[in-house]
Amino acid sequence: MSEEIVKKPKAPAKPRATATKAAGTAAKADSPKAPAPKKVAAKKIVAAEVGPVAPVHQPKPTPSHHEIAQLAERFWAERGWQDGHAEQDWLRAEHELQAS
């Protein structure tokens, strides 16, 4: 069964009553008016479903001078308090604190 869709024509716009500037004067019926702005329905925004969001990678805070010094001293103690490797202990401490 086929149904035919028929569009109804729009009704002509009704003339609006206009306010006059001075009391007692009639508005001109012959003056052309600007068309009224069309009303547009607001579009609905639909949020798309998204999977779990990965956490933002934040850089690890730089270890403080004091933290590095404490760990380097511990490495020095583990070596039996031998001199001559302070720079290696310091770099190793920096590397381990940044990696963790």
Jmol script that loads the backbone (N, CA, C; Angstrom):
load data "model"
ATOM      1  N   MET A   1       0.844  -1.160   0.000  1.00  0.00           N
ATOM      2  CA  MET A   1       0.000   0.000   0.000  1.00  0.00           C
ATOM      3  C   MET A   1       0.902   1.240   0.000  1.00  0.00           C
ATOM      4  N   SER A   2       0.758   2.093  -0.934  1.00  0.00           N
ATOM      5  CA  SER A   2       1.601   3.274  -1.008  1.00  0.00           C
ATOM      6  C   SER A   2       0.850   4.475  -0.454  1.00  0.00           C
ATOM      7  N   GLU A   3       1.559   5.232   0.348  1.00  0.00           N
ATOM      8  CA  GLU A   3       0.973   6.439   0.925  1.00  0.00           C
ATOM      9  C   GLU A   3       1.683   7.638   0.337  1.00  0.00           C
ATOM     10  N   GLU A   4       0.929   8.615   0.019  1.00  0.00           N
ATOM     11  CA  GLU A   4       1.508   9.813  -0.555  1.00  0.00           C
ATOM     12  C   GLU A   4       1.620  10.881   0.521  1.00  0.00           C
ATOM     13  N   ILE A   5       2.771  11.474   0.600  1.00  0.00           N
ATOM     14  CA  ILE A   5       2.989  12.513   1.603  1.00  0.00           C
ATOM     15  C   ILE A   5       2.743  13.859   0.949  1.00  0.00           C
ATOM     16  N   VAL A   6       1.862  14.623   1.542  1.00  0.00           N
ATOM     17  CA  VAL A   6       1.516  15.924   0.997  1.00  0.00           C
ATOM     18  C   VAL A   6       1.953  16.982   1.993  1.00  0.00           C
ATOM     19  N   LYS A   7       2.717  17.954   1.521  1.00  0.00           N
ATOM     20  CA  LYS A   7       3.152  19.050   2.378  1.00  0.00           C
ATOM     21  C   LYS A   7       2.111  20.152   2.338  1.00  0.00           C
ATOM     22  N   LYS A   8       1.803  20.679   3.518  1.00  0.00           N
ATOM     23  CA  LYS A   8       0.836  21.755   3.591  1.00  0.00           C
ATOM     24  C   LYS A   8       1.547  23.070   3.304  1.00  0.00           C
ATOM     25  N   PRO A   9       0.944  23.953   2.533  1.00  0.00           N
ATOM     26  CA  PRO A   9       1.580  25.260   2.286  1.00  0.00           C
ATOM     27  C   PRO A   9       1.496  26.109   3.552  1.00  0.00           C
ATOM     28  N   LYS A  10       2.482  26.983   3.702  1.00  0.00           N
ATOM     29  CA  LYS A  10       2.503  27.860   4.874  1.00  0.00           C
ATOM     30  C   LYS A  10       1.427  28.921   4.736  1.00  0.00           C
ATOM     31  N   ALA A  11       0.850  29.255   5.874  1.00  0.00           N
ATOM     32  CA  ALA A  11      -0.158  30.307   5.887  1.00  0.00           C
ATOM     33  C   ALA A  11       0.540  31.651   5.733  1.00  0.00           C
ATOM     34  N   PRO A  12      -0.088  32.598   5.093  1.00  0.00           N
ATOM     35  CA  PRO A  12       0.544  33.917   4.938  1.00  0.00           C
ATOM     36  C   PRO A  12       0.713  34.569   6.309  1.00  0.00           C
ATOM     37  N   ALA A  13       1.765  35.356   6.442  1.00  0.00           N
ATOM     38  CA  ALA A  13       2.062  36.007   7.709  1.00  0.00           C
ATOM     39  C   ALA A  13       1.007  37.050   8.015  1.00  0.00           C
ATOM     40  N   LYS A  14       0.642  37.138   9.289  1.00  0.00           N
ATOM     41  CA  LYS A  14      -0.346  38.112   9.720  1.00  0.00           C
ATOM     42  C   LYS A  14       0.351  39.443   9.930  1.00  0.00           C
ATOM     43  N   PRO A  15      -0.265  40.531   9.550  1.00  0.00           N
ATOM     44  CA  PRO A  15       0.361  41.839   9.776  1.00  0.00           C
ATOM     45  C   PRO A  15       0.402  42.130  11.268  1.00  0.00           C
ATOM     46  N   ARG A  16       1.515  42.709  11.691  1.00  0.00           N
ATOM     47  CA  ARG A  16       1.692  43.039  13.108  1.00  0.00           C
ATOM     48  C   ARG A  16       1.292  44.486  13.351  1.00  0.00           C
ATOM     49  N   ALA A  17       0.793  44.725  14.534  1.00  0.00           N
ATOM     50  CA  ALA A  17       0.473  46.093  14.929  1.00  0.00           C
ATOM     51  C   ALA A  17       1.772  46.760  15.349  1.00  0.00           C
ATOM     52  N   THR A  18       2.023  47.966  14.857  1.00  0.00           N
ATOM     53  CA  THR A  18       3.258  48.667  15.195  1.00  0.00           C
ATOM     54  C   THR A  18       2.958  49.835  16.104  1.00  0.00           C
ATOM     55  N   ALA A  19       3.886  50.105  16.972  1.00  0.00           N
ATOM     56  CA  ALA A  19       3.745  51.250  17.867  1.00  0.00           C
ATOM     57  C   ALA A  19       4.099  52.513  17.102  1.00  0.00           C
ATOM     58  N   THR A  20       3.455  53.577  17.387  1.00  0.00           N
ATOM     59  CA  THR A  20       3.734  54.843  16.707  1.00  0.00           C
ATOM     60  C   THR A  20       4.617  55.702  17.587  1.00  0.00           C
ATOM     61  N   LYS A  21       5.372  56.580  16.946  1.00  0.00           N
ATOM     62  CA  LYS A  21       6.274  57.451  17.691  1.00  0.00           C
ATOM     63  C   LYS A  21       5.501  58.564  18.395  1.00  0.00           C
ATOM     64  N   ALA A  22       4.544  59.119  17.720  1.00  0.00           N
ATOM     65  CA  ALA A  22       3.784  60.216  18.325  1.00  0.00           C
ATOM     66  C   ALA A  22       2.356  59.744  18.550  1.00  0.00           C
ATOM     67  N   ALA A  23       1.768  60.202  19.602  1.00  0.00           N
ATOM     68  CA  ALA A  23       0.392  59.798  19.917  1.00  0.00           C
ATOM     69  C   ALA A  23      -0.547  60.394  18.879  1.00  0.00           C
ATOM     70  N   GLY A  24      -1.514  59.613  18.468  1.00  0.00           N
ATOM     71  CA  GLY A  24      -2.518  60.114  17.545  1.00  0.00           C
ATOM     72  C   GLY A  24      -2.182  59.867  16.088  1.00  0.00           C
ATOM     73  N   THR A  25      -1.000  59.415  15.746  1.00  0.00           N
ATOM     74  CA  THR A  25      -0.689  59.163  14.343  1.00  0.00           C
ATOM     75  C   THR A  25      -0.847  57.685  14.075  1.00  0.00           C
ATOM     76  N   ALA A  26      -1.313  57.376  12.950  1.00  0.00           N
ATOM     77  CA  ALA A  26      -1.538  55.978  12.581  1.00  0.00           C
ATOM     78  C   ALA A  26      -0.308  55.443  11.862  1.00  0.00           C
ATOM     79  N   ALA A  27      -0.050  54.158  12.026  1.00  0.00           N
ATOM     80  CA  ALA A  27       1.087  53.528  11.349  1.00  0.00           C
ATOM     81  C   ALA A  27       0.738  53.353   9.883  1.00  0.00           C
ATOM     82  N   LYS A  28       1.734  53.462   9.043  1.00  0.00           N
ATOM     83  CA  LYS A  28       1.503  53.300   7.623  1.00  0.00           C
ATOM     84  C   LYS A  28       1.315  51.824   7.314  1.00  0.00           C
ATOM     85  N   ALA A  29       0.256  51.478   6.648  1.00  0.00           N
ATOM     86  CA  ALA A  29      -0.021  50.092   6.292  1.00  0.00           C
ATOM     87  C   ALA A  29       0.762  49.692   5.049  1.00  0.00           C
ATOM     88  N   ASP A  30       1.207  50.679   4.260  1.00  0.00           N
ATOM     89  CA  ASP A  30       1.886  50.385   3.003  1.00  0.00           C
ATOM     90  C   ASP A  30       3.390  50.170   3.169  1.00  0.00           C
ATOM     91  N   SER A  31       3.974  50.519   4.317  1.00  0.00           N
ATOM     92  CA  SER A  31       5.425  50.425   4.468  1.00  0.00           C
ATOM     93  C   SER A  31       5.853  48.962   4.569  1.00  0.00           C
ATOM     94  N   PRO A  32       6.881  48.587   3.815  1.00  0.00           N
ATOM     95  CA  PRO A  32       7.335  47.195   3.869  1.00  0.00           C
ATOM     96  C   PRO A  32       8.092  46.932   5.167  1.00  0.00           C
ATOM     97  N   LYS A  33       7.919  45.725   5.691  1.00  0.00           N
ATOM     98  CA  LYS A  33       8.588  45.342   6.923  1.00  0.00           C
ATOM     99  C   LYS A  33       9.657  44.314   6.619  1.00  0.00           C
ATOM    100  N   ALA A  34      10.657  44.302   7.452  1.00  0.00           N
ATOM    101  CA  ALA A  34      11.687  43.266   7.325  1.00  0.00           C
ATOM    102  C   ALA A  34      11.090  41.962   7.849  1.00  0.00           C
ATOM    103  N   PRO A  35      11.419  40.850   7.209  1.00  0.00           N
ATOM    104  CA  PRO A  35      10.864  39.581   7.687  1.00  0.00           C
ATOM    105  C   PRO A  35      11.396  39.256   9.079  1.00  0.00           C
ATOM    106  N   ALA A  36      10.542  38.628   9.855  1.00  0.00           N
ATOM    107  CA  ALA A  36      10.924  38.243  11.214  1.00  0.00           C
ATOM    108  C   ALA A  36      11.954  37.122  11.141  1.00  0.00           C
ATOM    109  N   PRO A  37      12.918  37.109  12.077  1.00  0.00           N
ATOM    110  CA  PRO A  37      13.909  36.034  12.046  1.00  0.00           C
ATOM    111  C   PRO A  37      13.251  34.687  12.317  1.00  0.00           C
ATOM    112  N   LYS A  38      13.741  33.684  11.632  1.00  0.00           N
ATOM    113  CA  LYS A  38      13.187  32.343  11.790  1.00  0.00           C
ATOM    114  C   LYS A  38      13.675  31.740  13.089  1.00  0.00           C
ATOM    115  N   LYS A  39      12.793  31.013  13.725  1.00  0.00           N
ATOM    116  CA  LYS A  39      13.177  30.313  14.941  1.00  0.00           C
ATOM    117  C   LYS A  39      13.745  28.963  14.543  1.00  0.00           C
ATOM    118  N   VAL A  40      14.914  28.664  15.065  1.00  0.00           N
ATOM    119  CA  VAL A  40      15.573  27.406  14.742  1.00  0.00           C
ATOM    120  C   VAL A  40      15.679  26.584  16.017  1.00  0.00           C
ATOM    121  N   ALA A  41      15.299  25.350  15.912  1.00  0.00           N
ATOM    122  CA  ALA A  41      15.400  24.465  17.072  1.00  0.00           C
ATOM    123  C   ALA A  41      16.870  24.185  17.373  1.00  0.00           C
ATOM    124  N   ALA A  42      17.195  24.177  18.646  1.00  0.00           N
ATOM    125  CA  ALA A  42      18.581  23.902  19.053  1.00  0.00           C
ATOM    126  C   ALA A  42      18.893  22.434  18.810  1.00  0.00           C
ATOM    127  N   LYS A  43      20.093  22.184  18.319  1.00  0.00           N
ATOM    128  CA  LYS A  43      20.517  20.804  18.080  1.00  0.00           C
ATOM    129  C   LYS A  43      20.980  20.191  19.393  1.00  0.00           C
ATOM    130  N   LYS A  44      20.636  18.947  19.577  1.00  0.00           N
ATOM    131  CA  LYS A  44      21.084  18.243  20.769  1.00  0.00           C
ATOM    132  C   LYS A  44      22.469  17.681  20.516  1.00  0.00           C
ATOM    133  N   ILE A  45      23.340  17.867  21.460  1.00  0.00           N
ATOM    134  CA  ILE A  45      24.689  17.332  21.357  1.00  0.00           C
ATOM    135  C   ILE A  45      24.720  16.023  22.130  1.00  0.00           C
ATOM    136  N   VAL A  46      25.084  14.989  21.428  1.00  0.00           N
ATOM    137  CA  VAL A  46      25.135  13.673  22.040  1.00  0.00           C
ATOM    138  C   VAL A  46      26.594  13.290  22.230  1.00  0.00           C
ATOM    139  N   ALA A  47      26.955  12.973  23.450  1.00  0.00           N
ATOM    140  CA  ALA A  47      28.334  12.584  23.738  1.00  0.00           C
ATOM    141  C   ALA A  47      28.530  11.139  23.312  1.00  0.00           C
ATOM    142  N   ALA A  48      29.600  10.901  22.597  1.00  0.00           N
ATOM    143  CA  ALA A  48      29.917   9.542  22.179  1.00  0.00           C
ATOM    144  C   ALA A  48      30.496   8.783  23.363  1.00  0.00           C
ATOM    145  N   GLU A  49      30.165   7.535  23.444  1.00  0.00           N
ATOM    146  CA  GLU A  49      30.722   6.731  24.519  1.00  0.00           C
ATOM    147  C   GLU A  49      32.190   6.477  24.232  1.00  0.00           C
ATOM    148  N   VAL A  50      32.984   6.660  25.236  1.00  0.00           N
ATOM    149  CA  VAL A  50      34.424   6.509  25.096  1.00  0.00           C
ATOM    150  C   VAL A  50      34.878   5.469  26.106  1.00  0.00           C
ATOM    151  N   GLY A  51      35.868   4.715  25.722  1.00  0.00           N
ATOM    152  CA  GLY A  51      36.415   3.713  26.628  1.00  0.00           C
ATOM    153  C   GLY A  51      37.192   4.384  27.744  1.00  0.00           C
ATOM    154  N   PRO A  52      37.804   3.592  28.594  1.00  0.00           N
ATOM    155  CA  PRO A  52      38.572   4.179  29.698  1.00  0.00           C
ATOM    156  C   PRO A  52      39.718   5.034  29.164  1.00  0.00           C
ATOM    157  N   VAL A  53      39.912   6.147  29.807  1.00  0.00           N
ATOM    158  CA  VAL A  53      40.939   7.093  29.390  1.00  0.00           C
ATOM    159  C   VAL A  53      42.253   6.740  30.076  1.00  0.00           C
ATOM    160  N   ALA A  54      43.311   6.693  29.288  1.00  0.00           N
ATOM    161  CA  ALA A  54      44.630   6.390  29.843  1.00  0.00           C
ATOM    162  C   ALA A  54      45.104   7.580  30.673  1.00  0.00           C
ATOM    163  N   PRO A  55      45.754   7.328  31.793  1.00  0.00           N
ATOM    164  CA  PRO A  55      46.242   8.435  32.607  1.00  0.00           C
ATOM    165  C   PRO A  55      47.323   9.214  31.867  1.00  0.00           C
ATOM    166  N   VAL A  56      47.353  10.495  32.112  1.00  0.00           N
ATOM    167  CA  VAL A  56      48.340  11.358  31.489  1.00  0.00           C
ATOM    168  C   VAL A  56      49.695  11.087  32.138  1.00  0.00           C
ATOM    169  N   HIS A  57      50.707  10.897  31.300  1.00  0.00           N
ATOM    170  CA  HIS A  57      52.042  10.616  31.819  1.00  0.00           C
ATOM    171  C   HIS A  57      52.657  11.909  32.325  1.00  0.00           C
ATOM    172  N   GLN A  58      52.908  11.944  33.612  1.00  0.00           N
ATOM    173  CA  GLN A  58      53.549  13.102  34.203  1.00  0.00           C
ATOM    174  C   GLN A  58      54.981  12.741  34.541  1.00  0.00           C
ATOM    175  N   PRO A  59      55.902  13.626  34.215  1.00  0.00           N
ATOM    176  CA  PRO A  59      57.297  13.319  34.520  1.00  0.00           C
ATOM    177  C   PRO A  59      57.507  13.192  36.017  1.00  0.00           C
ATOM    178  N   LYS A  60      58.405  12.298  36.377  1.00  0.00           N
ATOM    179  CA  LYS A  60      58.699  12.081  37.792  1.00  0.00           C
ATOM    180  C   LYS A  60      59.465  13.287  38.322  1.00  0.00           C
ATOM    181  N   PRO A  61      59.189  13.652  39.566  1.00  0.00           N
ATOM    182  CA  PRO A  61      59.918  14.797  40.115  1.00  0.00           C
ATOM    183  C   PRO A  61      61.409  14.480  40.250  1.00  0.00           C
ATOM    184  N   THR A  62      62.218  15.471  40.023  1.00  0.00           N
ATOM    185  CA  THR A  62      63.660  15.316  40.142  1.00  0.00           C
ATOM    186  C   THR A  62      64.015  15.117  41.607  1.00  0.00           C
ATOM    187  N   PRO A  63      64.850  14.119  41.905  1.00  0.00           N
ATOM    188  CA  PRO A  63      65.225  13.908  43.305  1.00  0.00           C
ATOM    189  C   PRO A  63      66.029  15.109  43.832  1.00  0.00           C
ATOM    190  N   SER A  64      65.851  15.387  45.098  1.00  0.00           N
ATOM    191  CA  SER A  64      66.549  16.535  45.686  1.00  0.00           C
ATOM    192  C   SER A  64      68.028  16.205  45.921  1.00  0.00           C
ATOM    193  N   HIS A  65      68.806  17.240  46.127  1.00  0.00           N
ATOM    194  CA  HIS A  65      70.237  17.103  46.405  1.00  0.00           C
ATOM    195  C   HIS A  65      70.440  16.249  47.660  1.00  0.00           C
ATOM    196  N   HIS A  66      69.612  16.486  48.660  1.00  0.00           N
ATOM    197  CA  HIS A  66      69.728  15.763  49.921  1.00  0.00           C
ATOM    198  C   HIS A  66      69.448  14.265  49.733  1.00  0.00           C
ATOM    199  N   GLU A  67      68.412  13.928  48.950  1.00  0.00           N
ATOM    200  CA  GLU A  67      68.083  12.517  48.706  1.00  0.00           C
ATOM    201  C   GLU A  67      69.223  11.796  47.989  1.00  0.00           C
ATOM    202  N   ILE A  68      69.793  12.466  46.993  1.00  0.00           N
ATOM    203  CA  ILE A  68      70.912  11.857  46.247  1.00  0.00           C
ATOM    204  C   ILE A  68      72.108  11.653  47.169  1.00  0.00           C
ATOM    205  N   ALA A  69      72.396  12.668  48.008  1.00  0.00           N
ATOM    206  CA  ALA A  69      73.537  12.573  48.919  1.00  0.00           C
ATOM    207  C   ALA A  69      73.369  11.419  49.906  1.00  0.00           C
ATOM    208  N   GLN A  70      72.155  11.229  50.422  1.00  0.00           N
ATOM    209  CA  GLN A  70      71.927  10.133  51.369  1.00  0.00           C
ATOM    210  C   GLN A  70      72.153   8.774  50.715  1.00  0.00           C
ATOM    211  N   LEU A  71      71.628   8.604  49.486  1.00  0.00           N
ATOM    212  CA  LEU A  71      71.789   7.324  48.808  1.00  0.00           C
ATOM    213  C   LEU A  71      73.247   7.094  48.410  1.00  0.00           C
ATOM    214  N   ALA A  72      73.922   8.155  47.952  1.00  0.00           N
ATOM    215  CA  ALA A  72      75.338   8.023  47.595  1.00  0.00           C
ATOM    216  C   ALA A  72      76.169   7.641  48.822  1.00  0.00           C
ATOM    217  N   GLU A  73      75.844   8.194  49.976  1.00  0.00           N
ATOM    218  CA  GLU A  73      76.554   7.837  51.205  1.00  0.00           C
ATOM    219  C   GLU A  73      76.303   6.374  51.585  1.00  0.00           C
ATOM    220  N   ARG A  74      75.084   5.906  51.349  1.00  0.00           N
ATOM    221  CA  ARG A  74      74.790   4.505  51.627  1.00  0.00           C
ATOM    222  C   ARG A  74      75.625   3.585  50.720  1.00  0.00           C
ATOM    223  N   PHE A  75      75.740   3.962  49.427  1.00  0.00           N
ATOM    224  CA  PHE A  75      76.571   3.172  48.507  1.00  0.00           C
ATOM    225  C   PHE A  75      78.030   3.178  48.966  1.00  0.00           C
ATOM    226  N   TRP A  76      78.496   4.343  49.459  1.00  0.00           N
ATOM    227  CA  TRP A  76      79.871   4.471  49.949  1.00  0.00           C
ATOM    228  C   TRP A  76      80.081   3.543  51.151  1.00  0.00           C
ATOM    229  N   ALA A  77      79.073   3.494  52.048  1.00  0.00           N
ATOM    230  CA  ALA A  77      79.158   2.620  53.221  1.00  0.00           C
ATOM    231  C   ALA A  77      79.164   1.148  52.806  1.00  0.00           C
ATOM    232  N   GLU A  78      78.349   0.813  51.786  1.00  0.00           N
ATOM    233  CA  GLU A  78      78.307  -0.574  51.315  1.00  0.00           C
ATOM    234  C   GLU A  78      79.656  -1.011  50.732  1.00  0.00           C
ATOM    235  N   ARG A  79      80.412  -0.061  50.202  1.00  0.00           N
ATOM    236  CA  ARG A  79      81.736  -0.380  49.655  1.00  0.00           C
ATOM    237  C   ARG A  79      82.816  -0.396  50.748  1.00  0.00           C
ATOM    238  N   GLY A  80      82.427  -0.194  51.978  1.00  0.00           N
ATOM    239  CA  GLY A  80      83.393  -0.235  53.065  1.00  0.00           C
ATOM    240  C   GLY A  80      84.103   1.086  53.289  1.00  0.00           C
ATOM    241  N   TRP A  81      83.490   2.211  52.977  1.00  0.00           N
ATOM    242  CA  TRP A  81      84.015   3.556  53.195  1.00  0.00           C
ATOM    243  C   TRP A  81      85.313   3.813  52.430  1.00  0.00           C
ATOM    244  N   GLN A  82      85.465   3.179  51.281  1.00  0.00           N
ATOM    245  CA  GLN A  82      86.677   3.384  50.479  1.00  0.00           C
ATOM    246  C   GLN A  82      86.551   4.688  49.686  1.00  0.00           C
ATOM    247  N   ASP A  83      87.646   5.451  49.677  1.00  0.00           N
ATOM    248  CA  ASP A  83      87.662   6.711  48.935  1.00  0.00           C
ATOM    249  C   ASP A  83      87.925   6.455  47.444  1.00  0.00           C
ATOM    250  N   GLY A  84      87.650   7.493  46.627  1.00  0.00           N
ATOM    251  CA  GLY A  84      87.988   7.445  45.213  1.00  0.00           C
ATOM    252  C   GLY A  84      86.830   7.126  44.281  1.00  0.00           C
ATOM    253  N   HIS A  85      85.655   6.895  44.820  1.00  0.00           N
ATOM    254  CA  HIS A  85      84.517   6.551  43.953  1.00  0.00           C
ATOM    255  C   HIS A  85      83.293   7.425  44.241  1.00  0.00           C
ATOM    256  N   ALA A  86      83.499   8.609  44.776  1.00  0.00           N
ATOM    257  CA  ALA A  86      82.393   9.491  45.173  1.00  0.00           C
ATOM    258  C   ALA A  86      81.521   9.872  43.969  1.00  0.00           C
ATOM    259  N   GLU A  87      82.153  10.193  42.845  1.00  0.00           N
ATOM    260  CA  GLU A  87      81.390  10.590  41.659  1.00  0.00           C
ATOM    261  C   GLU A  87      80.541   9.426  41.136  1.00  0.00           C
ATOM    262  N   GLN A  88      81.100   8.235  41.126  1.00  0.00           N
ATOM    263  CA  GLN A  88      80.346   7.054  40.679  1.00  0.00           C
ATOM    264  C   GLN A  88      79.160   6.782  41.609  1.00  0.00           C
ATOM    265  N   ASP A  89      79.379   6.922  42.931  1.00  0.00           N
ATOM    266  CA  ASP A  89      78.297   6.733  43.891  1.00  0.00           C
ATOM    267  C   ASP A  89      77.178   7.760  43.660  1.00  0.00           C
ATOM    268  N   TRP A  90      77.591   8.995  43.424  1.00  0.00           N
ATOM    269  CA  TRP A  90      76.620  10.072  43.198  1.00  0.00           C
ATOM    270  C   TRP A  90      75.792   9.805  41.928  1.00  0.00           C
ATOM    271  N   LEU A  91      76.453   9.471  40.833  1.00  0.00           N
ATOM    272  CA  LEU A  91      75.740   9.213  39.575  1.00  0.00           C
ATOM    273  C   LEU A  91      74.825   7.992  39.687  1.00  0.00           C
ATOM    274  N   ARG A  92      75.298   6.974  40.388  1.00  0.00           N
ATOM    275  CA  ARG A  92      74.472   5.779  40.585  1.00  0.00           C
ATOM    276  C   ARG A  92      73.230   6.128  41.411  1.00  0.00           C
ATOM    277  N   ALA A  93      73.411   6.948  42.448  1.00  0.00           N
ATOM    278  CA  ALA A  93      72.284   7.365  43.294  1.00  0.00           C
ATOM    279  C   ALA A  93      71.274   8.183  42.478  1.00  0.00           C
ATOM    280  N   GLU A  94      71.760   9.106  41.656  1.00  0.00           N
ATOM    281  CA  GLU A  94      70.875   9.897  40.794  1.00  0.00           C
ATOM    282  C   GLU A  94      70.070   8.987  39.866  1.00  0.00           C
ATOM    283  N   HIS A  95      70.764   8.072  39.236  1.00  0.00           N
ATOM    284  CA  HIS A  95      70.127   7.174  38.281  1.00  0.00           C
ATOM    285  C   HIS A  95      69.058   6.308  38.970  1.00  0.00           C
ATOM    286  N   GLU A  96      69.345   5.769  40.110  1.00  0.00           N
ATOM    287  CA  GLU A  96      68.391   4.907  40.798  1.00  0.00           C
ATOM    288  C   GLU A  96      67.178   5.687  41.301  1.00  0.00           C
ATOM    289  N   LEU A  97      67.391   6.906  41.761  1.00  0.00           N
ATOM    290  CA  LEU A  97      66.262   7.709  42.253  1.00  0.00           C
ATOM    291  C   LEU A  97      65.363   8.160  41.092  1.00  0.00           C
ATOM    292  N   GLN A  98      65.944   8.435  39.943  1.00  0.00           N
ATOM    293  CA  GLN A  98      65.144   8.841  38.801  1.00  0.00           C
ATOM    294  C   GLN A  98      64.387   7.673  38.190  1.00  0.00           C
ATOM    295  N   ALA A  99      64.963   6.479  38.261  1.00  0.00           N
ATOM    296  CA  ALA A  99      64.333   5.281  37.693  1.00  0.00           C
ATOM    297  C   ALA A  99      63.152   4.801  38.534  1.00  0.00           C
ATOM    298  N   SER A 100      63.192   5.069  39.827  1.00  0.00           N
ATOM    299  CA  SER A 100      62.131   4.549  40.707  1.00  0.00           C
ATOM    300  C   SER A 100      60.908   5.408  40.711  1.00  0.00           C
TER     301      SER A 100
END
end "model"
wireframe off; spacefill off
backbone 0.3
color backbone group
